[in-house]
C-alpha cells in the first residue's frame, strides 16, 4: 500500500507544480543555462551529466505547469536543440523514492 494519495496534486494559482527536465548534448549545456537564465522567472536547476544510458546532460528544475510554454519558446528562440519532459512533482517524487 502506498502512502501517496492517489489524486493529490501540488498546485497554486499559477498551476500545478511540475518537474521540468531538459536534456541536451554536453556541448550545449552553457547555451541551455544561458537560455534558462533569460526566463522571466527564477529557476533552481540541478545538472546531471551522462544520465541514463545516453551521454546527454540533463537540467532539472521545479516549475509551474503554466511556465512550460515559456521554457519551450525560449529554447526554440535560442535554437537550443533539447529534449524537454514535464512530470507532475508528486510523480517525480514517487519515482525518486
Biopython code that builds the backbone (N, CA, C, O; Angstrom):
import numpy as np
from Bio.PDB.StructureBuilder import StructureBuilder

atoms = [
    (1, "UNK", "N", (0.838, -1.177, 0.000)),
    (1, "UNK", "CA", (0.000, 0.000, 0.000)),
    (1, "UNK", "C", (0.883, 1.240, 0.000)),
    (1, "UNK", "O", (1.851, 1.313, 0.757)),
    (2, "UNK", "N", (0.565, 2.186, -0.820)),
    (2, "UNK", "CA", (1.340, 3.412, -0.949)),
    (2, "UNK", "C", (0.865, 4.468, 0.042)),
    (2, "UNK", "O", (-0.325, 4.567, 0.341)),
    (3, "UNK", "N", (1.814, 5.253, 0.544)),
    (3, "UNK", "CA", (1.471, 6.352, 1.441)),
    (3, "UNK", "C", (1.082, 7.598, 0.658)),
    (3, "UNK", "O", (0.629, 8.573, 1.256)),
    (4, "UNK", "N", (1.243, 7.595, -0.660)),
    (4, "UNK", "CA", (0.935, 8.749, -1.504)),
    (4, "UNK", "C", (-0.538, 8.739, -1.877)),
    (4, "UNK", "O", (-1.041, 7.717, -2.345)),
    (5, "UNK", "N", (-1.240, 9.843, -1.683)),
    (5, "UNK", "CA", (-2.647, 9.919, -2.116)),
    (5, "UNK", "C", (-2.747, 9.758, -3.628)),
    (5, "UNK", "O", (-1.906, 10.263, -4.372)),
    (6, "UNK", "N", (-3.774, 9.056, -4.071)),
    (6, "UNK", "CA", (-3.902, 8.738, -5.490)),
    (6, "UNK", "C", (-4.160, 9.964, -6.363)),
    (6, "UNK", "O", (-3.613, 10.045, -7.463)),
    (7, "UNK", "N", (-4.966, 10.912, -5.917)),
    (7, "UNK", "CA", (-5.365, 12.017, -6.778)),
    (7, "UNK", "C", (-4.850, 13.367, -6.280)),
    (7, "UNK", "O", (-5.385, 14.407, -6.663)),
    (8, "UNK", "N", (-3.850, 13.364, -5.455)),
    (8, "UNK", "CA", (-3.349, 14.604, -4.882)),
    (8, "UNK", "C", (-2.378, 15.296, -5.850)),
    (8, "UNK", "O", (-1.580, 14.635, -6.514)),
    (9, "UNK", "N", (-2.455, 16.626, -5.921)),
    (9, "UNK", "CA", (-1.514, 17.409, -6.713)),
    (9, "UNK", "C", (-1.026, 18.573, -5.867)),
    (9, "UNK", "O", (-1.659, 18.953, -4.881)),
    (10, "UNK", "N", (0.089, 19.122, -6.258)),
    (10, "UNK", "CA", (0.610, 20.335, -5.645)),
    (10, "UNK", "C", (0.310, 21.464, -6.609)),
    (10, "UNK", "O", (0.857, 21.493, -7.711)),
    (11, "UNK", "N", (-0.552, 22.398, -6.215)),
    (11, "UNK", "CA", (-0.965, 23.446, -7.149)),
    (11, "UNK", "C", (-1.190, 24.769, -6.433)),
    (11, "UNK", "O", (-1.526, 24.820, -5.250)),
    (12, "UNK", "N", (-0.992, 25.839, -7.200)),
    (12, "UNK", "CA", (-1.289, 27.197, -6.746)),
    (12, "UNK", "C", (-2.069, 27.875, -7.864)),
    (12, "UNK", "O", (-2.505, 27.217, -8.808)),
    (13, "UNK", "N", (-2.245, 29.176, -7.760)),
    (13, "UNK", "CA", (-2.956, 29.895, -8.827)),
    (13, "UNK", "C", (-2.148, 29.935, -10.119)),
    (13, "UNK", "O", (-2.700, 30.255, -11.171)),
    (14, "UNK", "N", (-0.851, 29.617, -10.067)),
    (14, "UNK", "CA", (-0.030, 29.561, -11.288)),
    (14, "UNK", "C", (-0.084, 28.195, -11.946)),
    (14, "UNK", "O", (0.471, 28.004, -13.029)),
    (15, "UNK", "N", (-0.744, 27.248, -11.306)),
    (15, "UNK", "CA", (-0.875, 25.919, -11.878)),
    (15, "UNK", "C", (-0.224, 24.861, -11.012)),
    (15, "UNK", "O", (0.237, 25.126, -9.902)),
    (16, "UNK", "N", (-0.200, 23.662, -11.550)),
    (16, "UNK", "CA", (0.380, 22.524, -10.843)),
    (16, "UNK", "C", (1.901, 22.640, -10.790)),
    (16, "UNK", "O", (2.534, 23.092, -11.744)),
    (17, "UNK", "N", (2.476, 22.228, -9.666)),
    (17, "UNK", "CA", (3.929, 22.179, -9.547)),
    (17, "UNK", "C", (4.418, 20.949, -10.294)),
    (17, "UNK", "O", (3.937, 19.838, -10.068)),
    (18, "UNK", "N", (5.382, 21.158, -11.187)),
    (18, "UNK", "CA", (5.915, 20.078, -12.017)),
    (18, "UNK", "C", (7.436, 20.074, -11.947)),
    (18, "UNK", "O", (8.053, 21.021, -11.460)),
    (19, "UNK", "N", (8.018, 19.008, -12.436)),
    (19, "UNK", "CA", (9.459, 18.916, -12.596)),
    (19, "UNK", "C", (9.743, 18.947, -14.091)),
    (19, "UNK", "O", (9.274, 18.086, -14.836)),
    (20, "UNK", "N", (10.502, 19.931, -14.524)),
    (20, "UNK", "CA", (10.876, 20.034, -15.938)),
    (20, "UNK", "C", (12.297, 19.501, -16.089)),
    (20, "UNK", "O", (13.199, 19.883, -15.344)),
    (21, "UNK", "N", (12.480, 18.623, -17.055)),
    (21, "UNK", "CA", (13.807, 18.085, -17.370)),
    (21, "UNK", "C", (14.130, 18.444, -18.817)),
    (21, "UNK", "O", (13.366, 18.142, -19.734)),
    (22, "UNK", "N", (15.273, 19.092, -19.002)),
    (22, "UNK", "CA", (15.730, 19.455, -20.341)),
    (22, "UNK", "C", (17.052, 18.734, -20.568)),
    (22, "UNK", "O", (18.007, 18.927, -19.816)),
    (23, "UNK", "N", (17.106, 17.902, -21.606)),
    (23, "UNK", "CA", (18.312, 17.134, -21.911)),
    (23, "UNK", "C", (18.935, 17.631, -23.204)),
    (23, "UNK", "O", (18.251, 17.833, -24.207)),
    (24, "UNK", "N", (20.260, 17.825, -23.158)),
    (24, "UNK", "CA", (20.996, 18.338, -24.312)),
    (24, "UNK", "C", (22.314, 17.591, -24.447)),
    (24, "UNK", "O", (22.748, 16.886, -23.536)),
    (25, "UNK", "N", (22.934, 17.764, -25.596)),
    (25, "UNK", "CA", (24.302, 17.292, -25.759)),
    (25, "UNK", "C", (25.186, 18.114, -24.814)),
    (25, "UNK", "O", (24.937, 19.305, -24.634)),
    (26, "UNK", "N", (26.204, 17.509, -24.212)),
    (26, "UNK", "CA", (27.038, 18.236, -23.236)),
    (26, "UNK", "C", (27.584, 19.565, -23.751)),
    (26, "UNK", "O", (27.710, 20.517, -22.980)),
    (27, "UNK", "N", (27.907, 19.647, -25.028)),
    (27, "UNK", "CA", (28.471, 20.882, -25.575)),
    (27, "UNK", "C", (27.464, 22.030, -25.604)),
    (27, "UNK", "O", (27.846, 23.188, -25.775)),
    (28, "UNK", "N", (26.167, 21.711, -25.437)),
    (28, "UNK", "CA", (25.120, 22.732, -25.452)),
    (28, "UNK", "C", (24.694, 23.177, -24.057)),
    (28, "UNK", "O", (23.784, 23.995, -23.920)),
    (29, "UNK", "N", (25.347, 22.644, -23.013)),
    (29, "UNK", "CA", (24.938, 22.970, -21.647)),
    (29, "UNK", "C", (25.009, 24.466, -21.361)),
    (29, "UNK", "O", (24.077, 25.028, -20.785)),
    (30, "UNK", "N", (26.082, 25.106, -21.748)),
    (30, "UNK", "CA", (26.216, 26.546, -21.484)),
    (30, "UNK", "C", (25.112, 27.337, -22.176)),
    (30, "UNK", "O", (24.537, 28.249, -21.582)),
    (31, "UNK", "N", (24.813, 26.995, -23.428)),
    (31, "UNK", "CA", (23.729, 27.669, -24.154)),
    (31, "UNK", "C", (22.392, 27.455, -23.445)),
    (31, "UNK", "O", (21.586, 28.378, -23.327)),
    (32, "UNK", "N", (22.167, 26.226, -22.975)),
    (32, "UNK", "CA", (20.927, 25.927, -22.274)),
    (32, "UNK", "C", (20.806, 26.760, -20.999)),
    (32, "UNK", "O", (19.762, 27.361, -20.746)),
    (33, "UNK", "N", (21.862, 26.796, -20.202)),
    (33, "UNK", "CA", (21.814, 27.551, -18.950)),
    (33, "UNK", "C", (21.629, 29.047, -19.190)),
    (33, "UNK", "O", (20.912, 29.712, -18.442)),
    (34, "UNK", "N", (22.268, 29.576, -20.224)),
    (34, "UNK", "CA", (22.086, 30.995, -20.556)),
    (34, "UNK", "C", (20.638, 31.267, -20.981)),
    (34, "UNK", "O", (20.065, 32.295, -20.622)),
    (35, "UNK", "N", (20.059, 30.352, -21.737)),
    (35, "UNK", "CA", (18.671, 30.499, -22.171)),
    (35, "UNK", "C", (17.735, 30.463, -20.974)),
    (35, "UNK", "O", (16.824, 31.286, -20.880)),
    (36, "UNK", "N", (17.942, 29.529, -20.061)),
    (36, "UNK", "CA", (17.099, 29.430, -18.874)),
    (36, "UNK", "C", (17.245, 30.660, -17.983)),
    (36, "UNK", "O", (16.282, 31.078, -17.339)),
    (37, "UNK", "N", (18.429, 31.234, -17.944)),
    (37, "UNK", "CA", (18.656, 32.432, -17.121)),
    (37, "UNK", "C", (17.881, 33.640, -17.637)),
    (37, "UNK", "O", (17.620, 34.572, -16.876)),
    (38, "UNK", "N", (17.513, 33.642, -18.905)),
    (38, "UNK", "CA", (16.767, 34.753, -19.501)),
    (38, "UNK", "C", (15.259, 34.652, -19.286)),
    (38, "UNK", "O", (14.525, 35.571, -19.650)),
    (39, "UNK", "N", (14.787, 33.560, -18.706)),
    (39, "UNK", "CA", (13.354, 33.399, -18.480)),
    (39, "UNK", "C", (12.855, 34.445, -17.481)),
    (39, "UNK", "O", (13.628, 34.922, -16.650)),
    (40, "UNK", "N", (11.586, 34.801, -17.555)),
    (40, "UNK", "CA", (11.049, 35.847, -16.667)),
    (40, "UNK", "C", (10.765, 35.369, -15.239)),
    (40, "UNK", "O", (10.155, 36.099, -14.457)),
    (41, "UNK", "N", (11.193, 34.173, -14.897)),
    (41, "UNK", "CA", (11.020, 33.636, -13.550)),
    (41, "UNK", "C", (12.313, 32.943, -13.140)),
    (41, "UNK", "O", (13.104, 32.524, -13.984)),
    (42, "UNK", "N", (12.511, 32.834, -11.850)),
    (42, "UNK", "CA", (13.722, 32.209, -11.335)),
    (42, "UNK", "C", (13.589, 30.693, -11.344)),
    (42, "UNK", "O", (12.518, 30.145, -11.084)),
    (43, "UNK", "N", (14.695, 30.030, -11.648)),
    (43, "UNK", "CA", (14.717, 28.578, -11.560)),
    (43, "UNK", "C", (15.917, 28.172, -10.712)),
    (43, "UNK", "O", (16.890, 28.915, -10.584)),
    (44, "UNK", "N", (15.825, 26.986, -10.142)),
    (44, "UNK", "CA", (16.903, 26.429, -9.347)),
    (44, "UNK", "C", (17.280, 25.089, -9.986)),
    (44, "UNK", "O", (16.747, 24.048, -9.600)),
    (45, "UNK", "N", (18.199, 25.108, -10.961)),
    (45, "UNK", "CA", (18.478, 23.894, -11.724)),
    (45, "UNK", "C", (19.412, 22.923, -11.012)),
    (45, "UNK", "O", (20.309, 23.324, -10.271)),
    (46, "UNK", "N", (19.178, 21.647, -11.255)),
    (46, "UNK", "CA", (20.109, 20.598, -10.883)),
    (46, "UNK", "C", (20.621, 20.030, -12.197)),
    (46, "UNK", "O", (19.851, 19.807, -13.132)),
    (47, "UNK", "N", (21.929, 19.798, -12.260)),
    (47, "UNK", "CA", (22.546, 19.332, -13.501)),
    (47, "UNK", "C", (23.038, 17.900, -13.306)),
    (47, "UNK", "O", (23.697, 17.585, -12.315)),
    (48, "UNK", "N", (22.709, 17.046, -14.263)),
    (48, "UNK", "CA", (23.127, 15.652, -14.249)),
    (48, "UNK", "C", (23.855, 15.360, -15.555)),
    (48, "UNK", "O", (23.315, 15.579, -16.640)),
    (49, "UNK", "N", (25.070, 14.869, -15.445)),
    (49, "UNK", "CA", (25.879, 14.550, -16.627)),
    (49, "UNK", "C", (25.794, 13.057, -16.931)),
    (49, "UNK", "O", (25.836, 12.225, -16.024)),
    (50, "UNK", "N", (25.675, 12.727, -18.213)),
    (50, "UNK", "CA", (25.668, 11.341, -18.646)),
    (50, "UNK", "C", (24.549, 10.531, -18.024)),
    (50, "UNK", "O", (24.777, 9.426, -17.531)),
    (51, "UNK", "N", (23.343, 11.073, -18.044)),
    (51, "UNK", "CA", (22.220, 10.403, -17.399)),
    (51, "UNK", "C", (21.721, 9.218, -18.206)),
    (51, "UNK", "O", (21.780, 9.178, -19.434)),
    (52, "UNK", "N", (21.237, 8.276, -17.452)),
    (52, "UNK", "CA", (20.693, 7.035, -18.004)),
    (52, "UNK", "C", (21.725, 6.392, -18.923)),
    (52, "UNK", "O", (22.910, 6.400, -18.590)),
    (53, "UNK", "N", (21.337, 5.851, -20.032)),
    (53, "UNK", "CA", (22.288, 5.171, -20.898)),
    (53, "UNK", "C", (22.809, 6.062, -22.012)),
    (53, "UNK", "O", (23.547, 5.602, -22.884)),
    (54, "UNK", "N", (22.431, 7.332, -21.990)),
    (54, "UNK", "CA", (22.908, 8.248, -23.023)),
    (54, "UNK", "C", (24.029, 9.103, -22.460)),
    (54, "UNK", "O", (24.295, 9.068, -21.259)),
    (55, "UNK", "N", (24.663, 9.843, -23.289)),
    (55, "UNK", "CA", (25.703, 10.762, -22.860)),
    (55, "UNK", "C", (25.165, 12.181, -22.751)),
    (55, "UNK", "O", (25.933, 13.142, -22.706)),
    (56, "UNK", "N", (23.861, 12.307, -22.709)),
    (56, "UNK", "CA", (23.241, 13.639, -22.614)),
    (56, "UNK", "C", (23.435, 14.220, -21.217)),
    (56, "UNK", "O", (23.641, 13.495, -20.243)),
    (57, "UNK", "N", (23.363, 15.528, -21.149)),
    (57, "UNK", "CA", (23.372, 16.243, -19.883)),
    (57, "UNK", "C", (21.955, 16.736, -19.653)),
    (57, "UNK", "O", (21.329, 17.294, -20.554)),
    (58, "UNK", "N", (21.448, 16.528, -18.438)),
    (58, "UNK", "CA", (20.086, 16.946, -18.115)),
    (58, "UNK", "C", (20.099, 18.028, -17.056)),
    (58, "UNK", "O", (20.899, 18.001, -16.120)),
    (59, "UNK", "N", (19.203, 18.974, -17.222)),
    (59, "UNK", "CA", (18.979, 20.030, -16.253)),
    (59, "UNK", "C", (17.537, 19.878, -15.787)),
    (59, "UNK", "O", (16.609, 19.893, -16.595)),
    (60, "UNK", "N", (17.357, 19.732, -14.477)),
    (60, "UNK", "CA", (16.024, 19.585, -13.907)),
    (60, "UNK", "C", (15.745, 20.741, -12.960)),
    (60, "UNK", "O", (16.639, 21.237, -12.275)),
    (61, "UNK", "N", (14.490, 21.157, -12.936)),
    (61, "UNK", "CA", (14.106, 22.212, -12.009)),
    (61, "UNK", "C", (12.599, 22.174, -11.780)),
    (61, "UNK", "O", (11.830, 21.823, -12.675)),
    (62, "UNK", "N", (12.185, 22.547, -10.552)),
    (62, "UNK", "CA", (10.754, 22.655, -10.300)),
    (62, "UNK", "C", (10.206, 23.913, -10.950)),
    (62, "UNK", "O", (10.884, 24.938, -11.023)),
    (63, "UNK", "N", (8.987, 23.822, -11.415)),
    (63, "UNK", "CA", (8.345, 24.965, -12.069)),
    (63, "UNK", "C", (6.837, 24.767, -11.976)),
    (63, "UNK", "O", (6.358, 23.725, -11.530)),
    (64, "UNK", "N", (6.117, 25.763, -12.396)),
    (64, "UNK", "CA", (4.670, 25.624, -12.502)),
    (64, "UNK", "C", (4.334, 25.211, -13.923)),
    (64, "UNK", "O", (5.023, 25.588, -14.871)),
    (65, "UNK", "N", (3.280, 24.441, -14.062)),
    (65, "UNK", "CA", (2.875, 23.960, -15.382)),
    (65, "UNK", "C", (2.684, 25.107, -16.357)),
    (65, "UNK", "O", (2.963, 24.961, -17.547)),
    (66, "UNK", "N", (2.212, 26.248, -15.869)),
    (66, "UNK", "CA", (1.977, 27.396, -16.745)),
    (66, "UNK", "C", (3.270, 27.961, -17.327)),
    (66, "UNK", "O", (3.216, 28.726, -18.290)),
    (67, "UNK", "N", (4.418, 27.611, -16.777)),
    (67, "UNK", "CA", (5.704, 28.094, -17.273)),
    (67, "UNK", "C", (6.245, 27.251, -18.437)),
    (67, "UNK", "O", (7.170, 27.677, -19.129)),
    (68, "UNK", "N", (5.684, 26.082, -18.650)),
    (68, "UNK", "CA", (6.213, 25.149, -19.648)),
    (68, "UNK", "C", (6.280, 25.769, -21.039)),
    (68, "UNK", "O", (7.274, 25.591, -21.745)),
    (69, "UNK", "N", (5.247, 26.488, -21.441)),
    (69, "UNK", "CA", (5.235, 27.104, -22.771)),
    (69, "UNK", "C", (6.365, 28.118, -22.917)),
    (69, "UNK", "O", (6.983, 28.198, -23.978)),
    (70, "UNK", "N", (6.645, 28.894, -21.869)),
    (70, "UNK", "CA", (7.729, 29.879, -21.924)),
    (70, "UNK", "C", (9.082, 29.190, -22.053)),
    (70, "UNK", "O", (9.965, 29.680, -22.758)),
    (71, "UNK", "N", (9.248, 28.058, -21.377)),
    (71, "UNK", "CA", (10.508, 27.308, -21.477)),
    (71, "UNK", "C", (10.674, 26.783, -22.900)),
    (71, "UNK", "O", (11.738, 26.938, -23.499)),
    (72, "UNK", "N", (9.628, 26.165, -23.441)),
    (72, "UNK", "CA", (9.689, 25.644, -24.827)),
    (72, "UNK", "C", (9.987, 26.770, -25.820)),
    (72, "UNK", "O", (10.813, 26.610, -26.718)),
    (73, "UNK", "N", (9.322, 27.887, -25.655)),
    (73, "UNK", "CA", (9.508, 29.022, -26.559)),
    (73, "UNK", "C", (10.932, 29.569, -26.477)),
    (73, "UNK", "O", (11.542, 29.870, -27.503)),
    (74, "UNK", "N", (11.455, 29.697, -25.269)),
    (74, "UNK", "CA", (12.824, 30.209, -25.098)),
    (74, "UNK", "C", (13.836, 29.284, -25.754)),
    (74, "UNK", "O", (14.775, 29.751, -26.398)),
    (75, "UNK", "N", (13.656, 27.976, -25.598)),
    (75, "UNK", "CA", (14.565, 27.015, -26.229)),
    (75, "UNK", "C", (14.507, 27.128, -27.747)),
    (75, "UNK", "O", (15.541, 27.114, -28.415)),
    (76, "UNK", "N", (13.300, 27.239, -28.290)),
    (76, "UNK", "CA", (13.135, 27.353, -29.740)),
    (76, "UNK", "C", (13.736, 28.654, -30.256)),
    (76, "UNK", "O", (14.429, 28.653, -31.274)),
    (77, "UNK", "N", (13.481, 29.756, -29.571)),
    (77, "UNK", "CA", (14.006, 31.056, -29.987)),
    (77, "UNK", "C", (15.527, 31.079, -29.965)),
    (77, "UNK", "O", (16.160, 31.662, -30.845)),
    (78, "UNK", "N", (16.113, 30.436, -28.950)),
    (78, "UNK", "CA", (17.576, 30.403, -28.821)),
    (78, "UNK", "C", (18.208, 29.363, -29.744)),
    (78, "UNK", "O", (19.428, 29.334, -29.904)),
    (79, "UNK", "N", (17.385, 28.512, -30.348)),
    (79, "UNK", "CA", (17.912, 27.484, -31.235)),
    (79, "UNK", "C", (18.624, 26.365, -30.492)),
    (79, "UNK", "O", (19.496, 25.698, -31.049)),
    (80, "UNK", "N", (18.252, 26.158, -29.232)),
    (80, "UNK", "CA", (18.863, 25.095, -28.435)),
    (80, "UNK", "C", (18.112, 23.796, -28.721)),
    (80, "UNK", "O", (16.925, 23.673, -28.420)),
    (81, "UNK", "N", (18.816, 22.839, -29.301)),
    (81, "UNK", "CA", (18.226, 21.541, -29.603)),
    (81, "UNK", "C", (18.196, 20.724, -28.317)),
    (81, "UNK", "O", (19.233, 20.279, -27.826)),
    (82, "UNK", "N", (16.995, 20.535, -27.779)),
    (82, "UNK", "CA", (16.866, 19.882, -26.482)),
    (82, "UNK", "C", (15.632, 18.996, -26.455)),
    (82, "UNK", "O", (14.683, 19.183, -27.216)),
    (83, "UNK", "N", (15.679, 18.033, -25.561)),
    (83, "UNK", "CA", (14.525, 17.188, -25.297)),
    (83, "UNK", "C", (13.943, 17.656, -23.968)),
    (83, "UNK", "O", (14.648, 17.681, -22.959)),
    (84, "UNK", "N", (12.679, 18.022, -23.957)),
    (84, "UNK", "CA", (12.043, 18.550, -22.758)),
    (84, "UNK", "C", (10.971, 17.578, -22.302)),
    (84, "UNK", "O", (10.154, 17.117, -23.099)),
    (85, "UNK", "N", (10.982, 17.267, -20.997)),
    (85, "UNK", "CA", (9.914, 16.444, -20.438)),
    (85, "UNK", "C", (9.390, 17.117, -19.180)),
    (85, "UNK", "O", (10.125, 17.800, -18.468)),
    (86, "UNK", "N", (8.115, 16.910, -18.925)),
    (86, "UNK", "CA", (7.443, 17.532, -17.784)),
    (86, "UNK", "C", (6.697, 16.438, -17.031)),
    (86, "UNK", "O", (5.943, 15.664, -17.620)),
    (87, "UNK", "N", (6.920, 16.386, -15.714)),
    (87, "UNK", "CA", (6.256, 15.396, -14.866)),
    (87, "UNK", "C", (5.643, 16.106, -13.667)),
    (87, "UNK", "O", (6.260, 17.016, -13.114)),
    (88, "UNK", "N", (4.434, 15.709, -13.249)),
    (88, "UNK", "CA", (3.889, 16.271, -12.012)),
    (88, "UNK", "C", (4.893, 16.037, -10.872)),
    (88, "UNK", "O", (5.507, 14.973, -10.796)),
    (89, "UNK", "N", (5.054, 17.010, -10.007)),
    (89, "UNK", "CA", (6.053, 16.917, -8.954)),
    (89, "UNK", "C", (5.844, 15.698, -8.059)),
    (89, "UNK", "O", (6.814, 15.030, -7.700)),
    (90, "UNK", "N", (4.604, 15.397, -7.692)),
    (90, "UNK", "CA", (4.386, 14.231, -6.836)),
    (90, "UNK", "C", (4.809, 12.952, -7.539)),
    (90, "UNK", "O", (5.357, 12.054, -6.901)),
    (91, "UNK", "N", (4.568, 12.853, -8.831)),
    (91, "UNK", "CA", (5.002, 11.678, -9.600)),
    (91, "UNK", "C", (6.532, 11.584, -9.588)),
    (91, "UNK", "O", (7.088, 10.501, -9.406)),
    (92, "UNK", "N", (7.209, 12.723, -9.782)),
    (92, "UNK", "CA", (8.671, 12.748, -9.770)),
    (92, "UNK", "C", (9.213, 12.340, -8.403)),
    (92, "UNK", "O", (10.220, 11.638, -8.319)),
    (93, "UNK", "N", (8.557, 12.771, -7.347)),
    (93, "UNK", "CA", (8.978, 12.386, -6.003)),
    (93, "UNK", "C", (8.766, 10.900, -5.768)),
    (93, "UNK", "O", (9.591, 10.249, -5.126)),
    (94, "UNK", "N", (7.685, 10.365, -6.272)),
    (94, "UNK", "CA", (7.428, 8.917, -6.145)),
    (94, "UNK", "C", (8.504, 8.118, -6.868)),
    (94, "UNK", "O", (8.986, 7.108, -6.355)),
    (95, "UNK", "N", (8.881, 8.575, -8.065)),
    (95, "UNK", "CA", (9.901, 7.854, -8.849)),
    (95, "UNK", "C", (11.255, 7.897, -8.157)),
    (95, "UNK", "O", (12.034, 6.950, -8.255)),
    (96, "UNK", "N", (11.540, 9.002, -7.453)),
    (96, "UNK", "CA", (12.829, 9.164, -6.786)),
    (96, "UNK", "C", (12.921, 8.375, -5.488)),
    (96, "UNK", "O", (14.020, 8.075, -5.023)),
    (97, "UNK", "N", (11.782, 8.037, -4.902)),
    (97, "UNK", "CA", (11.827, 7.352, -3.599)),
    (97, "UNK", "C", (11.884, 5.860, -3.723)),
    (97, "UNK", "O", (11.926, 5.158, -2.712)),
]
sb = StructureBuilder()
sb.init_structure("model")
sb.init_model(0)
sb.init_chain("A")
sb.init_seg("    ")
for serial, (resi, resn, name, xyz) in enumerate(atoms, 1):
    if name == "N":
        sb.init_residue(resn, " ", resi, " ")
    sb.init_atom(name, np.array(xyz, "f"), 0.0, 1.0, " ", f" {name:<3s}", serial, name[0])
structure = sb.get_structure()
